[in-house]
């Protein structure tokens, strides 16, 4: 699909180079050179995907991503000159969908862009039948009626299980860390909450998955957290 793509990096040559490949592929590119400018572009234009550097002046990429995720669920691919796992994990915790380390092959970046746009087109914000109905495949959550069905069959969830599922299905494909799930569902930061969340996830899988040991919807991203796909 053709899309409006925001490319944000304080290195103007990198922005220009990425823009050449994206425009050649039929996309419209909106350039920005720091996080604050990226947020302004998002306010002024309809954007379907963001490519953004982490290390930038004024407002860095992670802080900009954090603000972006307060209102938007569009795909975000982070760029960084550093390849440490800590940067990658922190970016994914903040809501990034993918991560590319500089220097990168432009064709690889373009392939990742296509993959994220395809996922976003298929799943989007997961709103299917109305403002409060979220669907991924055969899994449907009607938040107005507090009803969960799998392939048309109702599933009875506990309040905590429901809150976890609703959080994840509202953001299909996005990885939520254990700490983030606990903070959002329980309303508390918590300490050593891994087992608590894991038990609820396991019980939730028993109710929404045909084969909980090989889940179709509720996936674990090892070392990071959980997501709905």
Long-range contacts (C-beta under 8 A, 24 or more apart in sequence): 1-117, 1-118, 1-121, 2-26, 2-27, 2-28, 3-27, 3-28, 3-48, 3-49, 3-117, 4-28, 4-30, 4-45, 4-46, 4-47, 4-48, 4-49, 5-29, 5-30, 5-47, 5-48, 5-49, 5-50, 5-51, 5-113, 6-30, 6-32, 6-38, 6-41, 6-42, 6-45, 6-47, 6-49, 6-50, 6-51, 6-52, 7-31, 7-32, 7-51, 7-52, 8-32, 8-33, 8-34, 8-35, 8-37, 8-38, 8-41, 8-50, 8-51, 8-52, 8-53, 8-56, 8-61, 8-64, 9-33, 9-52, 9-53, 9-56, 9-79, 10-34, 10-53, 10-55, 10-56, 10-57, 11-53, 14-53, 14-79, 14-102, 17-106, 18-51, 18-106, 18-109, 21-106, 21-107, 21-109, 21-110, 22-110, 22-113, 25-110, 25-113, 27-113, 34-58, 34-59, 35-59, 35-60, 35-61, 35-63, 35-64, 36-64, 38-64, 38-68, 39-64, 39-67, 39-68, 42-68, 42-72, 47-74, 48-74, 48-75, 48-117, 48-120, 49-74, 49-75, 49-76, 49-77, 49-113, 49-116, 49-117, 49-120, 50-74, 50-75, 50-76, 50-77, 51-76, 51-77, 51-79, 51-109, 51-113, 52-76, 52-77, 52-78, 52-79, 53-78, 53-79, 53-80, 54-78, 54-79, 54-80, 54-82, 54-87, 54-91, 55-80, 55-81, 55-82, 61-91, 62-90, 62-91, 62-94, 65-91, 65-94, 65-95, 65-96, 66-94, 66-95, 68-95, 69-94, 69-95, 73-124, 73-125, 73-170, 73-171, 73-174, 74-120, 75-116, 75-117, 75-119, 75-120, 75-173, 77-109, 77-112, 77-113, 77-116, 79-104, 89-223, 89-224, 92-175, 92-221, 92-224, 92-225, 93-175, 93-177, 93-180, 93-224, 93-225, 95-171, 95-174, 97-173, 97-174, 119-172, 119-173, 120-173, 123-172, 123-173, 123-229, 124-172, 125-170, 125-171, 126-169, 126-170, 126-171, 126-172, 134-166, 134-169, 134-170, 135-169, 136-169, 136-172, 136-217, 136-228, 136-229, 137-216, 137-217, 139-169, 139-208, 139-217, 139-228, 141-165, 141-166, 141-169, 148-208, 150-208, 150-210, 155-207, 155-208, 156-207, 157-204, 157-207, 158-203, 160-185, 160-186, 160-200, 161-200, 161-203, 161-204, 161-207, 164-197, 164-200, 164-201, 164-204, 165-204, 165-208, 165-218, 165-228, 168-218, 168-226, 168-227, 168-228, 169-228, 171-228, 172-227, 172-228, 172-229, 173-227, 173-228, 173-229, 174-227, 175-221, 175-224, 175-225, 175-226, 175-227, 176-225, 176-226, 176-227, 177-224, 177-225, 178-225, 178-226, 180-225, 181-225, 181-226, 201-226
